[in-house]
Amino acid sequence: PEDKLAFAFDMFDDDGSGFLERDELIKILKANPKFADVNEEDLDLRASELLVSVGLQQHQAVSRDDFDEMAKRNPDLLVPAFEIVSSMETRMMKELGPTRQRDMAAPKRGRG
């Protein structure tokens, strides 16, 4: 789950600042089918609620730690991002084939 959270954070951090600004947080909401028919005003209100839920002010940027906490408190928030990661993992494993998958799963041994 931690690697999926990191991927989701990076995926929505459009400017690569290491923080999610309010507009990037709203993009997360828009990507979620649960909010597909929600108007901009309500999305903005939901973004405020998410920020307050982790102790941030309405216009503060979200750090990676804040994002992790936000995801724990609101597990349905990141459903689309997790689906993308799972889809990518599945596709990658199919492309690698069974032999390469076994190689990747085998424990690494130190040189003695």
N, C-alpha and C positions, 0 to 999 in steps of 0.2 A: 503493500500500500504506500509506503514512503516514496518509492521510486515513481509511482503513478502520480502522487501529489506533486513531486518535483517536476515531472513532465507537464502536468496540467498548469502549474504555475508558470513555467517557462513558455508554454504554448500561448498563454494569454498576456504575458508581459511583452506587449508589442514593441515597446521602445528599448527593451533590454536593460532597463534601469535597475532591476533587482527588486522592484516594488510594483504592486498593481495600483494604478491610479483609479479613480472612480469610474472613468469611462471604460477602462479595461475590466473592472468588476461588472459593469453593466453588460459588457460583451459576454461574460460568462453566463449571466442570467439569460440573455437573448439566445444563447446556444442551447439552453435547456428547454426541451419540448414542453415542460411544465409551464413555462412562461411565454410560450409562442404567441398567444393572443393578448398579452398584457401590454397596455399602453405605456408610453415613455414615462409619464408621471408616476405610475405605479411601480415601474422598474426602478426609478430613482428612489422611491420610498423604500422598496425592498433592499436596495443597496445600502441605504442609511441604516436599516434594521440590522443588516449583516455586520456593518462596521461597528455599531453600538454593541452587538452581541459579543465582540472580542475586545471591548473597551476602547475603541478608537472614536475620534471625532468624525463628523460627517464627511469632511473633505481630506482626511488623512490618507496617505498611501498605505497600502497593506504590505507588510514585510512577509517573507517566507514563513516565519514562525506564526505570524498572525493568520496567514492563509491556512496553515496546517490546523490551527485551532478552529478557524471558521469552518473548515471541511469536517472536522470532528463534530462540531455542534450542529452542522447542517449537511448531513451525509447526502441528501438528494441534490445538493447544489452542483456537484461535479459529475453527475451521471454521464453526460455526453463526453467529457474528457476521458473518463475511465473506459467508456466504450471504444473510443478512438485508440487508446493505448492497447486494450485487449485485442482489437482488430489488427493492429500493427504487429503485435507479438505473434498472433496466430499466423498471419501472412509470412512473417519472417521465418518462423519454424517450418512452415511448409516449403519455403524456398531453400532452406538449408538442407533438408532431407534428413532421414533417420541417422545416418552415420555421423554427420556433423553435429546433430543434436546430442548424441551420446558423448561426443568429444567435449562439447561445451558443458555437459552435466557432470563429467568425470572430475573428481577432485584433483587439484593441481599438486604435483609432488615436487618438493624441493630437490635441488641437486645435491647429492651427498658426497 
